Amino acid sequence: MAVFFITKEIPKFVETGNNTSFLRKTKNSMKQILLLSLSVLMLISCQKKNQNQAKEQEDLPMVSASKVKVPILQKNYKTLQIQGRVKSIEVTGYQQSILHADMEHSVTKTIYKFDENGNLTEETAYLQNNEFGRRYQYYYDAMGNAVKTVGFEESDKKKSVNRLTLNKKGIVISDKKIEFSKTKNNEDTIRRREYINDIKEMNDAVLSYSSYEKSKPKQTTQWIKQYKNGNLISEKTSNNLPEGETETTYSYDSNNNLIMQEETGLYPIVRKWKYDKKGNAIYQQVVNDKESIFSELKKTFDEYGNITELTVIENGKIDERVSVKYEYTYDSQHNWIQMKRFTLNGDKISVTDRKIVYY
């Protein structure tokens, strides 16, 4: 409003002599001020519009028609291997490695919170010196699938919001993410990203769909998946990237445990697994395109399903840098409250304590 008031009060000069030059300069200056003012107003308006749209998308109700539990979206007692009705877990890790002197005696902490249904609702991680690291909040549909995740970069400042939309079969048909950040000038910015899964054909045996980022519809990846007895047995993937088309086949044992995954394409590879009587994967083998064993993993477990030893073998030799042993102390619910890690030679690497609060 002040700009228009000044415009009205500009004195009128007779365009003769030296007054003509002054009048022209004054008019040009006022035009520049008006244009600058309009630009600022438009910028502020756009920023507010983006913020309002982001806020609207944040507050939208969760959309999920899923009638099934999607394993990868389950975050509860069972998937996290926790016994009993847990309300919260505070995990404190003490690094005591003699192999990494720069990390010796470092302390980190993570706090997990659960609702009465057993779903993980919040995860907060702290760095050394109790410095805030990250926080995530999780929201679930009726089947216990985590369909909304909110990330924080400070205790109460949102960093991102991620939303999944599922159909009745539990297939993700939309994946939306909003990210909040600052520019070099410390101005708030909002970045949106949405992936669309376009379902072409679907029944109990075949699923065909294409996936693309909404802003880049030409960069599309296509999948064709085949199922048998509820298990994925083959998957074809094609796109316009250098790796082109790949095909992966899957084999299972009588207990529906995955025992082989064979991938063709530019980088062919075969993975094989073996299991104990409780269904724990005790052995994994990776074979490269030259049909030679590239790497192996060997695991042992205790009676509660926690790993007690991990041996990594690369090109026929044990990799002592990542091969470790574990020792546990348990509470009355058979949840571990202390875990110690050692090298295969017995040198202590770390100690992790858990404080568990039950409902």
C-alpha positions as CSV (number, residue, x, y, z in Angstrom):
1,M,0.0,0.0,0.0
2,A,2.9,2.4,0.7
3,V,4.2,2.0,-2.8
4,F,0.9,3.2,-4.3
5,F,0.7,6.1,-1.9
6,I,4.1,7.3,-3.0
7,T,3.1,7.0,-6.6
8,K,0.1,9.3,-6.1
9,E,2.2,11.9,-4.4
10,I,4.9,12.3,-7.1
11,P,4.9,16.1,-8.0
12,K,4.1,17.0,-11.6
13,F,6.9,18.7,-13.4
14,V,6.8,20.6,-16.6
15,E,8.9,18.6,-19.0
16,T,11.2,21.4,-20.0
17,G,14.9,22.1,-19.3
18,N,16.5,20.0,-16.5
19,N,13.1,18.9,-15.1
20,T,12.6,16.4,-17.9
21,S,15.6,14.3,-17.0
22,F,14.7,14.2,-13.3
23,L,11.1,13.3,-14.1
24,R,12.1,10.4,-16.3
25,K,14.5,9.1,-13.7
26,T,11.9,9.3,-11.1
27,K,9.3,7.4,-13.2
28,N,11.9,4.7,-14.0
29,S,12.8,4.3,-10.3
30,M,9.1,4.0,-9.3
31,K,8.6,1.3,-12.0
32,Q,11.5,-0.6,-10.6
33,I,10.2,-0.3,-7.0
34,L,6.8,-1.5,-8.2
35,L,8.2,-4.5,-10.1
36,L,10.4,-5.4,-7.1
37,S,7.5,-5.2,-4.7
38,L,5.3,-7.3,-6.9
39,S,8.1,-9.9,-7.3
40,V,8.5,-10.1,-3.5
41,L,4.7,-10.4,-3.0
42,M,4.5,-13.2,-5.6
43,L,7.4,-15.0,-4.0
44,I,5.9,-14.8,-0.5
45,S,2.6,-15.9,-1.9
46,C,4.1,-18.9,-3.7
47,Q,6.0,-19.9,-0.5
48,K,2.9,-19.7,1.6
49,K,1.0,-21.7,-1.1
50,N,3.6,-24.4,-1.1
51,Q,3.7,-24.5,2.7
52,N,-0.1,-24.7,2.8
53,Q,-0.2,-27.5,0.2
54,A,2.4,-29.4,2.1
55,K,0.5,-29.0,5.3
56,E,-2.7,-30.2,3.6
57,Q,-0.9,-33.3,2.3
58,E,0.6,-33.9,5.8
59,D,-2.8,-33.8,7.4
60,L,-4.6,-36.0,4.8
61,P,-6.1,-39.2,6.3
62,M,-4.2,-42.4,5.5
63,V,-5.5,-44.2,2.5
64,S,-5.1,-48.0,2.6
65,A,-7.5,-50.6,1.2
66,S,-5.2,-53.4,2.1
67,K,-6.8,-56.7,3.3
68,V,-3.4,-58.3,4.0
69,K,-0.4,-57.9,6.2
70,V,2.6,-56.7,4.0
71,P,5.7,-58.2,5.7
72,I,8.1,-55.4,4.7
73,L,5.6,-52.8,6.2
74,Q,5.2,-54.6,9.6
75,K,7.0,-53.0,12.5
76,N,5.8,-54.8,15.6
77,Y,6.8,-57.2,18.4
78,K,7.0,-60.2,16.1
79,T,9.0,-58.7,13.3
80,L,11.4,-57.1,15.8
81,Q,11.7,-60.4,17.8
82,I,10.4,-59.0,21.1
83,Q,8.5,-61.1,23.6
84,G,5.6,-59.7,25.8
85,R,3.7,-56.5,25.6
86,V,6.5,-53.9,25.5
87,K,5.8,-50.2,26.0
88,S,9.3,-48.8,25.3
89,I,12.9,-49.9,24.8
90,E,15.9,-47.7,25.5
91,V,19.0,-49.1,23.7
92,T,22.4,-47.8,24.7
93,G,25.5,-48.9,22.8
94,Y,29.1,-48.6,24.1
95,Q,31.8,-49.0,21.5
96,Q,34.9,-50.6,23.0
97,S,36.6,-51.7,19.8
98,I,40.4,-52.1,19.8
99,L,40.2,-52.3,16.0
100,H,38.8,-48.7,15.6
101,A,40.6,-46.5,18.0
102,D,38.7,-43.4,16.8
103,M,35.4,-44.9,17.9
104,E,36.6,-46.3,21.2
105,H,34.3,-45.6,24.2
106,S,31.7,-43.9,22.0
107,V,28.2,-44.0,23.3
108,T,24.9,-43.9,21.3
109,K,21.3,-44.3,22.4
110,T,18.0,-45.1,20.6
111,I,14.6,-45.1,22.2
112,Y,11.7,-47.1,20.7
113,K,8.0,-46.6,21.7
114,F,5.2,-49.0,21.0
115,D,1.4,-48.8,21.2
116,E,-0.9,-51.4,22.9
117,N,-1.3,-53.3,19.7
118,G,2.5,-53.9,19.6
119,N,3.2,-51.5,16.7
120,L,6.4,-49.4,16.8
121,T,5.1,-45.8,16.9
122,E,8.3,-43.8,17.5
123,E,12.1,-44.2,17.1
124,T,14.5,-41.6,18.3
125,A,18.3,-41.9,17.9
126,Y,20.9,-39.8,19.8
127,L,24.6,-39.5,18.8
128,Q,27.6,-39.1,21.1
129,N,27.2,-36.7,24.0
130,N,23.5,-37.3,23.8
131,E,23.2,-35.1,20.7
132,F,19.9,-35.4,18.8
133,G,20.3,-37.5,15.7
134,R,16.9,-38.4,14.2
135,R,13.4,-39.2,15.1
136,Y,10.7,-41.1,13.1
137,Q,7.0,-41.5,13.9
138,Y,5.0,-44.4,12.3
139,Y,1.3,-44.6,11.5
140,Y,-0.5,-47.8,10.5
141,D,-3.6,-49.1,8.6
142,A,-6.1,-51.6,10.0
143,M,-3.8,-54.5,9.0
144,G,-0.8,-53.1,10.9
145,N,1.0,-51.9,7.8
146,A,3.2,-48.8,8.3
147,V,1.7,-46.5,5.6
148,K,2.9,-43.1,6.9
149,T,6.3,-42.1,8.2
150,V,7.2,-38.7,9.6
151,G,10.9,-37.8,10.0
152,F,12.3,-35.0,12.3
153,E,15.8,-33.4,12.1
154,E,15.3,-31.8,15.5
155,S,13.1,-32.9,18.4
156,D,10.1,-31.1,17.0
157,K,11.1,-29.9,13.5
158,K,9.8,-32.0,10.6
159,K,12.2,-33.1,8.0
160,S,10.0,-35.4,5.8
161,V,6.6,-37.0,5.4
162,N,6.2,-40.2,3.5
163,R,2.8,-41.7,2.5
164,L,2.0,-45.0,0.9
165,T,-1.3,-45.9,-0.6
166,L,-2.1,-49.6,-0.8
167,N,-4.7,-51.5,-2.7
168,K,-6.6,-54.6,-1.4
169,K,-3.8,-56.9,-2.2
170,G,-1.3,-54.8,-0.3
171,I,0.4,-53.5,-3.4
172,V,1.8,-49.9,-3.2
173,I,0.0,-47.9,-5.8
174,S,1.3,-44.5,-4.7
175,D,4.4,-43.4,-2.8
176,K,4.5,-39.7,-1.9
177,K,7.2,-37.9,0.0
178,I,7.5,-34.3,1.1
179,E,11.0,-33.0,2.2
180,F,11.6,-29.8,4.2
181,S,14.9,-28.1,4.0
182,K,16.8,-24.8,4.0
183,T,18.4,-22.9,1.2
184,K,21.9,-21.3,1.4
185,N,20.0,-18.1,2.4
186,N,18.3,-20.0,5.3
187,E,14.9,-19.9,3.5
188,D,12.4,-22.7,3.9
189,T,12.0,-25.0,0.8
190,I,9.7,-27.9,0.1
191,R,10.5,-30.8,-2.3
192,R,7.8,-33.2,-3.4
193,R,8.3,-36.6,-4.9
194,E,5.6,-39.1,-5.9
195,Y,6.0,-42.5,-7.5
196,I,3.0,-44.1,-9.2
197,N,2.6,-47.9,-9.6
198,D,0.3,-48.4,-12.6
199,I,-1.3,-51.9,-12.2
200,K,-1.8,-53.4,-15.6
201,E,-3.0,-56.9,-14.7
202,M,-3.4,-58.8,-11.4
203,N,-4.7,-62.1,-10.2
204,D,-3.5,-64.7,-7.8
205,A,-0.7,-65.9,-10.1
206,V,0.4,-62.8,-12.2
207,L,1.0,-59.2,-11.4
208,S,2.1,-56.7,-14.0
209,Y,2.7,-53.1,-13.3
210,S,4.9,-50.1,-14.2
211,S,6.4,-47.6,-11.8
212,Y,7.5,-44.0,-12.5
213,E,8.1,-40.7,-10.7
214,K,5.1,-38.5,-11.4
215,S,7.3,-35.6,-12.6
216,K,9.3,-38.0,-14.9
217,P,6.7,-40.3,-16.5
218,K,9.1,-41.3,-19.3
219,Q,11.6,-42.9,-16.8
220,T,9.5,-46.0,-16.3
221,T,10.4,-49.3,-14.8
222,Q,8.1,-52.3,-15.6
223,W,7.7,-55.5,-13.5
224,I,6.0,-58.8,-14.2
225,K,5.7,-61.0,-11.2
226,Q,4.5,-64.6,-11.0
227,Y,3.3,-66.3,-7.8
228,K,2.6,-69.9,-6.7
229,N,1.0,-70.8,-3.4
230,G,1.5,-67.3,-2.3
231,N,5.2,-67.3,-3.0
232,L,7.0,-65.1,-5.6
233,I,8.6,-67.5,-8.1
234,S,9.7,-65.2,-10.9
235,E,10.2,-61.5,-11.5
236,K,11.0,-59.7,-14.7
237,T,12.2,-56.1,-14.6
238,S,12.8,-53.8,-17.6
239,N,13.7,-50.1,-17.9
240,N,15.6,-47.7,-20.1
241,L,18.7,-47.8,-18.0
242,P,22.0,-49.5,-19.1
243,E,21.3,-52.7,-17.2
244,G,18.2,-53.2,-19.3
245,E,16.1,-56.2,-18.5
246,T,16.7,-58.6,-15.7
247,E,14.9,-61.8,-14.6
248,T,15.0,-63.3,-11.1
249,T,13.6,-66.7,-10.2
250,Y,12.9,-67.9,-6.6
251,S,12.8,-71.5,-5.1
252,Y,11.4,-72.5,-1.7
253,D,11.5,-75.6,0.6
254,S,8.5,-77.4,2.0
255,N,8.3,-74.8,4.8
256,N,8.1,-71.9,2.3
257,N,11.7,-70.8,3.2
258,L,13.5,-69.1,0.3
259,I,16.4,-71.5,-0.6
260,M,17.6,-70.0,-4.0
261,Q,17.4,-66.7,-5.8
262,E,18.9,-66.7,-9.4
263,E,19.2,-63.4,-11.2
264,T,20.1,-63.0,-14.9
265,G,21.0,-59.9,-16.8
266,L,24.0,-57.7,-17.0
267,Y,25.3,-58.9,-13.6
268,P,24.0,-62.5,-13.1
269,I,24.2,-63.9,-9.6
270,V,22.9,-66.8,-7.6
271,R,22.1,-66.8,-3.8
272,K,21.4,-69.9,-1.8
273,W,20.2,-70.4,1.8
274,K,20.0,-73.2,4.4
275,Y,17.9,-73.2,7.5
276,D,17.8,-75.0,10.9
277,K,14.6,-76.7,12.3
278,K,13.4,-73.4,13.7
279,G,13.6,-71.6,10.4
280,N,16.7,-69.6,11.1
281,A,18.9,-68.9,8.1
282,I,22.2,-70.5,9.1
283,Y,24.0,-70.4,5.8
284,Q,24.0,-68.1,2.7
285,Q,26.1,-68.6,-0.4
286,V,26.6,-66.1,-3.2
287,V,27.8,-67.4,-6.6
288,N,29.0,-64.9,-9.3
289,D,28.6,-65.2,-13.1
290,K,31.7,-67.3,-13.3
291,E,30.0,-70.0,-11.2
292,S,32.5,-69.6,-8.4
293,I,31.6,-69.0,-4.7
294,F,32.0,-65.2,-4.1
295,S,31.0,-65.0,-0.5
296,E,29.5,-67.1,2.3
297,L,27.7,-66.3,5.6
298,K,27.5,-68.8,8.4
299,K,25.3,-68.2,11.5
300,T,24.5,-69.9,14.7
301,F,21.5,-69.0,17.0
302,D,20.5,-69.6,20.6
303,E,17.2,-71.0,21.9
304,Y,15.5,-67.6,21.7
305,G,16.4,-67.0,18.0
306,N,19.2,-64.5,18.6
307,I,22.4,-64.9,16.6
308,T,25.4,-66.1,18.6
309,E,28.1,-66.2,15.9
310,L,28.4,-64.7,12.4
311,T,31.2,-65.9,10.1
312,V,31.9,-64.1,6.8
313,I,33.9,-65.9,4.2
314,E,35.2,-64.0,1.2
315,N,36.9,-65.8,-1.7
316,G,37.4,-68.8,0.6
317,K,39.0,-66.9,3.5
318,I,37.4,-65.8,6.8
319,D,37.0,-62.0,7.0
320,E,37.9,-61.3,10.6
321,R,37.0,-57.6,10.3
322,V,33.3,-58.4,10.2
323,S,33.0,-61.9,11.7
324,V,31.8,-61.7,15.3
325,K,30.5,-63.6,18.3
326,Y,27.6,-62.5,20.6
327,E,26.8,-63.0,24.3
328,Y,23.4,-62.2,25.8
329,T,21.8,-61.5,29.2
330,Y,18.0,-62.0,29.3
331,D,15.1,-60.8,31.5
332,S,12.2,-62.9,32.7
333,Q,10.4,-62.4,29.3
334,H,13.3,-63.9,27.4
335,N,14.2,-60.5,25.8
336,W,17.9,-59.7,25.9
337,I,18.8,-56.7,28.1
338,Q,22.5,-56.8,27.4
339,M,24.4,-57.9,24.3
340,K,28.2,-58.2,24.0
341,R,30.1,-58.5,20.7
342,F,33.5,-60.0,20.3
343,T,35.9,-60.7,17.5
344,L,36.4,-64.4,16.7
345,N,39.6,-64.1,18.8
346,G,37.7,-62.9,21.8
347,D,38.5,-59.2,21.7
348,K,35.5,-57.1,22.9
349,I,34.0,-54.9,20.2
350,S,30.9,-53.4,21.9
351,V,28.3,-53.7,24.7
352,T,24.7,-52.8,24.1
353,D,22.2,-52.4,27.0
354,R,18.4,-52.4,26.7
355,K,16.0,-51.0,29.3
356,I,12.6,-52.5,28.6
357,V,9.3,-51.2,30.0
358,Y,6.3,-53.4,29.7
359,Y,2.6,-52.6,29.7
